[in-house]
Amino acid sequence: MNRKEFIQSAGWAGLALSLPKISGSSHKKWLLPPDTCVLIPTETAGPFPLDLTENTKFFRKDIRDGKSGVQLNMKLRIVGANNCEPMQNVRVNIWHCDKDGVYSGYNTNNNNGDVNAINFRGYQFTDANGEVEFITIFPGWYSGRIAHIHFQVAVSSSYSAVSQLTWDIAAKNAVYAANSGIYTKGADPLTYSTDNIFNNGYTQQLATLTPNTATSGYNSYLEVTVQGTGTTGVGHIENEIAKVLELKQNYPNPFKDSTSIAFELKYPSHTSLEIWGLQGRKVKTVIEEFKYAGSYVELIRLSDINLTPASYVYQLVVKNEFGTFRLPKMMTHYQ
């Protein structure tokens, strides 16, 4: 199996079906009662979003591609509005401009970028705590827009949340001032009220910004509430996969020494169980054999297969008379 096939499955593709597009919800600002989680406001994907799910290069944690800028370790935690609990195994896309306010992938009159570049674009899957992490740079600003990062949370094939985040104005401009040799445009002149997006509210979209002494950069964190409970809201593709296979969340998760992955085959199938690193590289094939219909449990000891403690995506690939079906989930191995 190649990288393209994995990325397609990670985008809920890989089936011989007519695939529905993931679409955002309406542009209404959502607000729930004060004793519940507050849904992230829905925003435009922006003028230069690209479709990250259709490019085989976007599944990665480090999205810098060697471009200059102050390192930013960005973490998002995704929770369900119904119970404020973590949403596991949902795909999170992020994209933003470079230090000078230019987006990759486009070359227009107001965005002099490289049409062949994909810097500052990528996606990951949430872990057992509902978290994803990206290594990027602190973005610059451009006319009409305060410094920001776009993100999309793809909960299922039938629902995704599209929004944006920003930071405290004084803290953000302090980054530019401390690194004036890199951010040559100087301080961001916009406020929330003069920004084209955040002028109607930004409370739920204000991320933290703290120094990271190890990288001489910064850490940033935002908790994002989306519609649903856990990973409910299953769409058409997930329902079709369920007719052929069922893949359980590994248990325990996170785990220290070993974990078990349970799955069920509804039909006799050639079966592969793969482990992928978060930079989009397959690191191990645990199972590669024909199996009859039934329930199975695979014990995984990462030390036995020479993998270091980290988060990984495990993927079940099933091939039978009905086609090829793939389903990924995230697991976390700690020291």
C-alpha positions as CSV (number, residue, x, y, z in Angstrom):
1,M,0.0,0.0,0.0
2,N,1.4,3.5,-0.9
3,R,1.2,6.9,0.8
4,K,-1.6,8.0,-1.6
5,E,-3.9,5.2,-0.6
6,F,-3.4,5.9,3.1
7,I,-4.1,9.6,2.7
8,Q,-7.2,8.9,0.8
9,S,-8.5,6.6,3.5
10,A,-7.6,9.1,6.1
11,G,-9.9,11.5,4.2
12,W,-12.6,8.9,4.4
13,A,-12.0,7.8,0.8
14,G,-10.9,4.4,-0.5
15,L,-14.3,3.0,-1.2
16,A,-15.9,2.2,-4.6
17,L,-18.7,4.6,-3.9
18,S,-19.8,8.1,-4.8
19,L,-18.1,10.0,-2.1
20,P,-19.9,13.0,-0.5
21,K,-17.9,16.2,0.1
22,I,-17.3,17.3,3.6
23,S,-19.1,20.6,4.1
24,G,-19.2,23.2,6.8
25,S,-22.3,24.1,8.7
26,S,-24.1,27.4,8.1
27,H,-22.5,30.8,8.9
28,K,-24.6,31.3,12.0
29,K,-22.8,32.0,15.3
30,W,-23.7,29.3,17.7
31,L,-24.2,29.8,21.4
32,L,-25.3,27.2,24.0
33,P,-26.5,27.8,27.6
34,P,-23.7,28.8,30.0
35,D,-23.6,25.4,31.7
36,T,-22.6,23.6,28.6
37,C,-19.7,23.8,26.1
38,V,-19.9,26.6,23.6
39,L,-19.7,25.6,19.9
40,I,-16.9,27.2,18.0
41,P,-18.2,29.9,15.7
42,T,-18.3,29.0,12.0
43,E,-16.1,31.2,9.8
44,T,-15.3,31.3,6.1
45,A,-12.5,28.9,5.0
46,G,-10.9,32.1,3.5
47,P,-9.7,33.0,0.0
48,F,-6.9,30.4,-0.1
49,P,-8.1,27.2,1.6
50,L,-7.1,24.4,-0.8
51,D,-8.7,21.0,-0.2
52,L,-6.2,19.3,2.1
53,T,-8.0,15.9,1.9
54,E,-7.2,15.5,-1.8
55,N,-3.4,16.0,-1.7
56,T,-1.2,13.1,-0.6
57,K,1.4,15.4,1.1
58,F,-0.7,17.1,3.8
59,F,-0.8,14.3,6.4
60,R,2.0,15.7,8.6
61,K,2.8,17.2,12.0
62,D,5.6,19.6,10.9
63,I,4.1,21.9,8.2
64,R,6.9,24.4,7.8
65,D,8.7,23.0,4.8
66,G,11.9,24.8,5.8
67,K,10.2,28.3,5.6
68,S,11.5,31.0,8.0
69,G,9.6,32.3,11.0
70,V,9.5,31.9,14.8
71,Q,8.5,28.3,15.7
72,L,5.0,27.8,17.0
73,N,3.9,24.5,18.6
74,M,0.1,24.6,18.0
75,K,-2.2,22.3,19.9
76,L,-6.0,22.0,19.5
77,R,-8.2,19.9,21.7
78,I,-11.6,18.9,20.2
79,V,-14.6,18.2,22.4
80,G,-18.2,17.4,21.7
81,A,-20.9,19.9,22.7
82,N,-23.2,17.3,24.1
83,N,-21.0,16.2,26.9
84,C,-17.8,18.3,26.7
85,E,-15.8,15.0,26.3
86,P,-12.8,14.5,23.9
87,M,-13.6,13.7,20.3
88,Q,-11.2,10.9,19.3
89,N,-10.0,10.1,15.8
90,V,-11.4,13.1,14.0
91,R,-9.3,14.8,11.3
92,V,-8.2,18.4,11.9
93,N,-6.9,20.5,9.0
94,I,-5.0,23.7,9.6
95,W,-3.6,26.3,7.2
96,H,-2.2,29.9,7.5
97,C,-0.1,32.5,5.7
98,D,3.7,32.8,6.0
99,K,5.6,35.4,8.0
100,D,4.9,38.0,5.4
101,G,1.2,37.3,5.1
102,V,1.3,35.2,1.9
103,Y,-0.4,31.8,1.4
104,S,1.1,28.9,-0.4
105,G,-0.6,27.4,-3.4
106,Y,-1.7,30.6,-5.1
107,N,-0.2,33.5,-7.1
108,T,-2.6,36.4,-7.5
109,N,-2.5,40.1,-7.5
110,N,-3.0,40.2,-3.7
111,N,-1.1,37.0,-2.8
112,N,2.2,36.6,-4.5
113,G,2.7,33.0,-3.5
114,D,4.2,29.8,-5.0
115,V,1.5,27.8,-6.7
116,N,3.4,24.6,-6.3
117,A,4.1,25.0,-2.5
118,I,2.1,23.6,0.4
119,N,3.9,25.2,3.3
120,F,1.8,25.9,6.4
121,R,-0.9,23.4,5.5
122,G,-1.5,20.0,7.0
123,Y,-3.7,17.7,9.0
124,Q,-3.6,15.2,11.9
125,F,-6.0,12.9,13.8
126,T,-7.0,13.6,17.4
127,D,-5.7,11.3,20.0
128,A,-7.4,9.7,23.1
129,N,-7.5,13.2,24.7
130,G,-9.0,14.8,21.6
131,E,-5.8,16.6,20.9
132,V,-3.7,17.3,17.8
133,E,-0.4,19.1,17.6
134,F,1.4,20.9,14.7
135,I,4.8,22.4,14.4
136,T,4.6,25.6,12.4
137,I,5.6,29.3,12.6
138,F,3.8,32.2,14.1
139,P,2.0,33.7,11.1
140,G,2.3,37.2,9.8
141,W,-0.6,39.5,8.9
142,Y,-2.0,41.1,5.8
143,S,-4.3,43.9,4.8
144,G,-7.8,43.5,6.3
145,R,-6.9,40.5,8.5
146,I,-5.4,40.3,11.9
147,A,-2.9,37.4,12.4
148,H,-4.8,34.1,12.5
149,I,-4.9,30.4,11.7
150,H,-7.7,28.6,9.8
151,F,-8.8,25.1,10.9
152,Q,-11.4,22.5,10.0
153,V,-12.6,19.7,12.2
154,A,-13.9,16.8,10.0
155,V,-16.1,14.9,12.5
156,S,-17.6,12.6,9.9
157,S,-18.3,12.5,6.1
158,S,-21.5,14.5,6.8
159,Y,-20.3,17.2,9.1
160,S,-17.3,19.4,9.7
161,A,-16.7,22.6,11.6
162,V,-14.7,25.4,9.9
163,S,-13.3,28.2,12.0
164,Q,-10.3,30.4,12.8
165,L,-8.2,31.3,15.8
166,T,-6.2,34.4,16.9
167,W,-4.3,35.6,19.9
168,D,-4.2,38.4,22.5
169,I,-3.2,41.6,20.6
170,A,-0.4,42.7,22.9
171,A,1.1,39.2,23.1
172,K,1.0,38.8,19.4
173,N,2.7,42.2,18.6
174,A,5.3,41.4,21.3
175,V,6.3,38.4,19.1
176,Y,6.7,40.7,16.1
177,A,8.7,43.2,18.1
178,A,11.1,40.6,19.6
179,N,11.7,39.2,16.1
180,S,11.7,42.3,13.9
181,G,14.5,41.0,11.7
182,I,12.1,38.2,10.6
183,Y,8.8,40.0,10.7
184,T,9.8,43.1,8.8
185,K,6.3,44.5,8.4
186,G,6.2,45.3,12.1
187,A,3.3,45.3,14.5
188,D,-0.1,44.1,13.3
189,P,-2.2,47.3,13.0
190,L,-5.6,45.6,13.3
191,T,-7.8,45.1,16.3
192,Y,-10.6,42.6,16.7
193,S,-13.2,45.2,15.9
194,T,-11.4,46.2,12.6
195,D,-10.7,42.7,11.5
196,N,-13.0,41.3,8.7
197,I,-13.8,38.1,10.6
198,F,-13.4,38.7,14.4
199,N,-15.3,42.0,14.4
200,N,-18.5,40.1,15.4
201,G,-16.9,38.1,18.3
202,Y,-13.7,36.2,19.1
203,T,-14.0,34.9,22.7
204,Q,-14.2,31.2,21.8
205,Q,-11.4,31.7,19.2
206,L,-8.7,33.3,21.4
207,A,-5.8,30.9,21.7
208,T,-3.1,31.0,24.4
209,L,0.4,32.1,23.6
210,T,3.3,31.3,25.9
211,P,7.1,31.2,25.4
212,N,8.8,27.9,24.7
213,T,12.4,28.1,26.0
214,A,13.5,24.8,24.4
215,T,12.7,26.0,20.9
216,S,13.1,29.8,21.4
217,G,9.6,30.0,20.0
218,Y,6.1,29.7,21.4
219,N,3.4,27.3,22.4
220,S,-0.3,27.9,21.6
221,Y,-3.4,26.1,22.7
222,L,-7.2,26.3,22.0
223,E,-10.0,24.0,23.0
224,V,-12.6,23.7,20.2
225,T,-16.2,22.5,20.8
226,V,-18.0,21.0,17.8
227,Q,-21.4,19.4,17.4
228,G,-21.8,15.8,18.7
229,T,-20.9,13.4,21.4
230,G,-17.8,11.4,21.1
231,T,-17.5,10.4,17.5
232,T,-21.2,10.2,16.7
233,G,-22.7,11.9,13.6
234,V,-21.7,9.0,11.4
235,G,-22.1,9.6,7.7
236,H,-22.7,7.5,4.6
237,I,-19.2,6.3,4.1
238,E,-18.8,5.2,7.7
239,N,-22.1,3.3,7.4
240,E,-20.8,1.5,4.3
241,I,-17.6,0.5,6.0
242,A,-19.6,-0.9,8.9
243,K,-21.2,-3.4,6.6
244,V,-17.8,-4.9,5.9
245,L,-15.7,-4.4,9.0
246,E,-15.6,-2.9,12.5
247,L,-12.4,-1.5,14.0
248,K,-12.3,-0.8,17.8
249,Q,-10.3,1.8,19.6
250,N,-7.2,0.2,21.0
251,Y,-7.3,-0.7,24.7
252,P,-5.8,0.6,26.9
253,N,-5.2,4.0,25.2
254,P,-2.9,5.7,26.0
255,F,-0.7,2.7,26.9
256,K,2.8,2.2,28.2
257,D,3.9,-1.3,27.4
258,S,1.3,-3.0,25.3
259,T,-2.2,-2.5,23.9
260,S,-4.8,-4.6,22.0
261,I,-6.6,-3.8,18.8
262,A,-9.9,-5.6,18.2
263,F,-11.6,-5.8,14.9
264,E,-14.4,-7.7,13.2
265,L,-14.6,-8.9,9.6
266,K,-18.1,-9.4,8.2
267,Y,-16.8,-11.3,5.1
268,P,-13.6,-13.4,4.3
269,S,-11.0,-10.8,3.4
270,H,-7.4,-10.2,2.8
271,T,-6.5,-8.2,5.9
272,S,-3.7,-5.7,6.7
273,L,-3.1,-3.9,9.9
274,E,-0.7,-1.0,9.4
275,I,0.9,1.5,11.7
276,W,1.7,5.0,10.4
277,G,3.8,7.8,11.9
278,L,2.3,11.3,12.1
279,Q,4.4,12.5,9.2
280,G,2.6,10.3,6.8
281,R,5.0,7.4,6.7
282,K,4.1,3.7,7.2
283,V,6.4,2.3,9.8
284,K,5.1,-1.2,10.3
285,T,2.7,-3.8,8.9
286,V,1.5,-5.9,11.8
287,I,-0.9,-8.2,9.9
288,E,-0.8,-9.2,6.3
289,E,-2.9,-12.3,5.6
290,F,-6.2,-13.8,4.5
291,K,-8.7,-14.0,7.4
292,Y,-12.2,-15.6,7.6
293,A,-15.2,-13.6,8.8
294,G,-15.1,-13.3,12.6
295,S,-13.8,-11.3,15.6
296,Y,-10.0,-10.8,16.1
297,V,-7.8,-9.2,18.7
298,E,-4.2,-8.3,18.0
299,L,-1.8,-7.6,20.9
300,I,0.7,-4.8,20.1
301,R,4.0,-4.3,21.9
302,L,5.7,-1.4,20.2
303,S,9.0,-2.3,21.9
304,D,8.8,-5.6,20.0
305,I,8.6,-3.9,16.7
306,N,11.2,-1.2,17.5
307,L,8.9,1.8,17.7
308,T,9.6,4.6,20.1
309,P,6.9,6.1,22.4
310,A,4.7,8.5,20.4
311,S,1.3,8.8,18.9
312,Y,0.6,6.7,15.8
313,V,-2.3,6.0,13.4
314,Y,-3.2,2.4,13.0
315,Q,-5.2,1.4,10.0
316,L,-7.1,-1.7,9.0
317,V,-7.2,-2.4,5.3
318,V,-9.7,-5.1,4.1
319,K,-9.9,-6.4,0.5
320,N,-12.7,-8.7,-0.6
321,E,-15.2,-9.3,-3.4
322,F,-16.9,-5.9,-2.6
323,G,-13.8,-3.8,-2.9
324,T,-11.1,-2.3,-0.7
325,F,-12.0,-0.7,2.7
326,R,-9.8,1.2,5.0
327,L,-10.4,2.6,8.5
328,P,-7.8,4.5,10.6
329,K,-7.7,5.4,14.3
330,M,-5.2,7.1,16.6
331,M,-3.3,5.5,19.5
332,T,-0.7,6.9,21.9
333,H,2.2,5.1,23.4
334,Y,3.9,6.9,26.4
335,Q,7.0,6.2,28.4
